[in-house]
Amino acid sequence: MTRLENRLSAAEIQALLAEMIADAGAWRVLKAAAKQALRRKARPANGLIVLNNHMRRDIGMAPYHPPPSATQLRW
């Protein structure tokens, strides 16, 4: 997998932080940073990532068909 993120140096991070504090104020920046640090990250059910059928086809997997419901079953 290709990593597309950039790594910033400490000087660049300090400059960005100083710019944010100048624009929004120290308390708003601190509050936003605390909210981001404490935010719970959503996880898919059972820890599994469900791929849609287009992605499954691209990597050579069979398409996913959900199991039939009781109303679809006819005896």
C-alpha positions, 0 to 999 in steps of 0.5 A: 500500500502506498503511503500518501501522507507527508512527514513534517519536521518539528519546525514546520509543526511549530510554525503551523501551531503558531499560525493556528493559535494566532488565527483562532486563539490558544484556548480554541486550539487547545480544546480542539486538540483535546477533543481530537485526542480523546475522540473514540475511533469508530470500528467496523462490527467484529473488527472486519472491514466489509468491501463492496462488490466493486472492490472485491472484484478488483482484488479477485474475490467473489461478490458478496451476497447477503444470506436470504431473509426468512421472507424470501424463503418459500417452501 
